[in-house]
Amino acid sequence: MDDRLALLLPVAAVWLAAGLVAEALPGIDRARALRRRTGWLSALVLTGLALTAAVLAAGLQSAGDTTVDRAAAALGVAAVPAAAVAVCTVRRVRRLRSGAGAFAAAPGTPAPHGLRAAAAHPLIALPLQATAIAVLVAVLPAVGVDLFAAPGVAGPVITVGVLGVCAIGVRHALRHNRLAERAMPAAEAVSARPARALHV
């Protein structure tokens, strides 16, 4: 077994769990459950960022071809999506959790469509799932599957990966738009009330 697995597997497990939790968020129709799940997601995201940063920092400080150096080099491809998570996702998850908390006084309170639309925003799930994919790609050479070893394979693999991430992003955007459209009639009804009062 490759020594890098001891460092890479926990990182991959945390990011994969975060991607799965984020995927299920828009389907939650109760405010209290949504608040609980966003709490789990916050913990997973912060843990994933901490583990990724720890491995990358240890690789920068280490000299030579050690296990830490090789694990950090493999995780280098995940640095960009992880930075997107730190910049975009963390703030949105925090706002979503506070929004769900405002409706979570009773256990059976439904989650409004606007809140579910916010949970489906592409900048929540997409960076997490892109990071999970990048970390899984980093784990593959450690288990003996090196996609980039054979000549002429790297280009198609990168193309398929980019197209896959784009497809995930389009799917999240469509789901976000669908939920946002469901939230619009309530907003229009609220804005129409003052107009009716003026007519009377």
Backbone hydrogen bonds, N-H to C=O, Kabsch-Sander energy under -0.5 kcal/mol:
donor,donor_aa,acceptor,acceptor_aa,energy
2,D,142,A,-0.8
5,L,2,D,-1.4
6,A,3,D,-1.0
7,L,4,R,-1.2
8,L,4,R,-2.8
9,L,5,L,-2.5
11,V,7,L,-0.8
12,A,8,L,-2.8
13,A,9,L,-2.8
14,V,10,P,-2.1
15,W,11,V,-2.2
16,L,12,A,-2.5
17,A,13,A,-2.2
18,A,14,V,-2.3
19,G,15,W,-2.3
20,L,16,L,-2.0
21,V,17,A,-2.4
22,A,18,A,-2.4
23,E,19,G,-1.8
24,A,20,L,-1.4
25,L,21,V,-0.9
25,L,22,A,-0.5
27,G,24,A,-1.0
28,I,25,L,-1.9
29,D,27,G,-0.5
31,A,109,T,-2.7
34,L,30,R,-2.3
35,R,31,A,-2.4
36,R,32,R,-2.2
37,R,33,A,-2.6
38,T,34,L,-2.3
39,G,35,R,-1.5
40,W,36,R,-1.9
41,L,37,R,-2.7
42,S,38,T,-2.5
43,A,39,G,-2.0
44,L,40,W,-2.5
45,V,41,L,-2.9
46,L,42,S,-2.5
47,T,43,A,-2.1
48,G,44,L,-2.9
49,L,45,V,-2.6
50,A,46,L,-2.2
51,L,47,T,-2.8
52,T,48,G,-2.6
53,A,49,L,-2.6
54,A,50,A,-2.3
55,V,51,L,-2.3
56,L,52,T,-2.5
57,A,53,A,-2.8
58,A,54,A,-2.3
59,G,55,V,-2.1
60,L,56,L,-1.8
61,Q,57,A,-1.9
62,S,58,A,-1.5
66,T,64,G,-0.6
70,R,66,T,-2.2
71,A,67,T,-2.4
72,A,68,V,-2.6
73,A,69,D,-2.3
74,A,70,R,-1.9
75,L,71,A,-1.9
76,G,72,A,-0.6
76,G,73,A,-0.6
77,V,74,A,-0.8
78,A,75,L,-1.4
79,A,75,L,-0.5
79,A,76,G,-1.2
82,A,78,A,-2.0
83,A,79,A,-2.0
84,A,80,V,-1.9
85,V,81,P,-2.0
86,A,82,A,-2.2
87,V,83,A,-2.2
88,C,84,A,-2.9
89,T,84,A,-0.9
90,V,85,V,-2.1
92,R,88,C,-1.5
93,V,89,T,-2.7
94,R,90,V,-2.0
95,R,91,R,-2.3
96,L,92,R,-2.4
97,R,93,V,-2.3
98,S,94,R,-2.0
99,G,95,R,-2.2
100,A,96,L,-2.5
101,G,97,R,-1.9
102,A,98,S,-1.0
103,F,99,G,-0.5
103,F,100,A,-1.0
104,A,100,A,-0.5
104,A,101,G,-0.6
109,T,106,A,-1.5
111,A,29,D,-1.9
116,R,112,P,-2.1
117,A,113,H,-2.5
118,A,114,G,-1.9
119,A,115,L,-1.9
120,A,116,R,-1.3
121,H,118,A,-1.1
124,I,121,H,-2.3
125,A,121,H,-1.1
126,L,122,P,-2.0
128,L,124,I,-0.7
129,Q,125,A,-2.8
130,A,126,L,-2.7
131,T,127,P,-2.1
132,A,128,L,-2.3
133,I,129,Q,-2.2
134,A,130,A,-2.3
135,V,131,T,-2.5
136,L,132,A,-2.2
137,V,133,I,-2.3
138,A,134,A,-1.6
139,V,135,V,-1.5
140,L,136,L,-1.7
142,A,139,V,-0.8
143,V,139,V,-1.0
143,V,140,L,-1.0
144,G,141,P,-1.1
145,V,140,L,-2.7
146,D,144,G,-0.7
147,L,145,V,-0.9
149,A,146,D,-1.1
150,A,146,D,-0.5
153,V,150,A,-1.4
154,A,150,A,-0.5
157,V,153,V,-2.2
158,I,154,A,-2.6
159,T,155,G,-2.5
160,V,156,P,-2.7
161,G,157,V,-2.3
162,V,158,I,-2.6
163,L,159,T,-2.6
164,G,160,V,-2.3
165,V,161,G,-2.2
166,C,162,V,-2.3
167,A,163,L,-2.4
168,I,164,G,-2.1
169,G,165,V,-2.3
170,V,166,C,-2.4
171,R,167,A,-2.3
172,H,168,I,-2.3
173,A,169,G,-2.3
174,L,170,V,-2.4
175,R,171,R,-2.1
176,H,172,H,-2.5
177,N,173,A,-2.4
178,R,174,L,-2.2
179,L,175,R,-2.1
180,A,176,H,-2.3
181,E,177,N,-2.2
182,R,178,R,-1.4
183,A,179,L,-1.3
184,M,180,A,-0.8
184,M,181,E,-0.6
187,A,183,A,-1.2
188,E,184,M,-2.4
189,A,185,P,-2.3
190,V,186,A,-1.9
191,S,187,A,-2.0
192,A,188,E,-1.5
193,R,189,A,-1.1
195,A,191,S,-0.5
196,R,192,A,-2.0
197,A,193,R,-2.1
198,L,194,P,-1.9
199,H,195,A,-1.7
200,V,196,R,-1.8
